[in-house]
Amino acid sequence: MIDPLRAAEMLGHRLTKNRRHLARWARREQVTCWRLYDRDIPDVPITVDDYEGALVIADCRRARHDEVLDDGWLDAVAGAVRDATGVVDLHHKTRRRMADRHATGAQYQRLGEGGAWREVGEGGRRFLVNLSDYLDTGLFLDHRRTRALVAAEAAGKRMLNLFAYTGAFTVHAAAAGAATTMSVDLSNTYLDWAAENLRRNRIDPRRHALERADVLAWLNAYRGPRFDLVVVDPPTFSNSKKMQGSFDILRDHVALLAGVARVAAPGAVIWFSTNHRGFALDERALPGFARPERSHDTVPPDFGYSRPHRSWRFSAAAGGQPRPGG
């Protein structure tokens, strides 16, 4: 790791360049929440996200859970962000290695009580974000395009959102004319957050249900009407005390997608994504479905230096028989 002053100098130059380039793109695309810096320089491993004028800095140095990081380094980097952007509304977070988040359960923990809530826009919709109190803000910016693609297919459809988090996919689908939606998540906190997002977009809750459940158990138990459009964006790993056992995307994605197929209507479209960097889609997953990878369509240009997710669009023939893969 380079010294704090050198890191700050390098970061300042890159931030100035990124703001000049990406701000033009953001204005043209009417994007108001975007990634300003995406670990562009290996020796300055942070991300900087702009939420309509407030910045969230995530420290991505790969410290173990028992290792104390140099706060002076982060202070210098934060100062460089402030100097280069002129923004004083800054929020800092530290992202641990995934293995340590598994061991400690840190992926579920509230980080603080700063209460930095604000409402932001995306694609004409409004979302509540929290910039200080959780590891993530409530709106995954890398899925901005995915949400737009799902919304484009939603009109008149019965939509299912699994691992729904704060309901951003649901809001976009409902606002685009989905006939009904069902959002399933294990967290009451996130479902309450999703309900608030629906309210802020004046979406009728009677046609857009929220259900707290372990997704795999819910899929096994569900016996209602089937769904025409399904979004599946699972965590890489979960060992919540609220669920039976644990969930691991590498181990469990075949069973997960088999469960999705059981609740999908003939001709259904299934959008599946993961942020696991080493993920390989098992050939046994949804056999016979058309399964083109769509990551090149869903990853936006402000995430040019990272691989934030991979995505697939599975589709089956309307007569009930899946089409050959392609």
Secondary structure, 3 states (H helix, E strand, C coil): CCCHHHHHHHHHHHHHHHHHHHHHHHHHHCCCEEEEEECCCCCCCEEEEEECCEEEEEECCCCCCCCCCCHHHHHHHHHHHHHHHCCCCEEEEECCCHHHHHHHCHHHCCCCCCCCEEEEEECCEEEEEECCCCCCCCCCHHHHHHHHHHHHCCCCCEEEEECCCCCHHHHHHHHCCCCEEEEEECCHHHHHHHHHHHHHCCCCHHHEEEEECCHHHHHHHCCCCCEEEEEECCCCEECCCCCCCCEEHHHHHHHHHHHHHHHEEEEEEEEEEECCCCCCCCCCCCCCCECCECHHHHCCHHHCCCCCCEEEEEEECCCCCECCCC
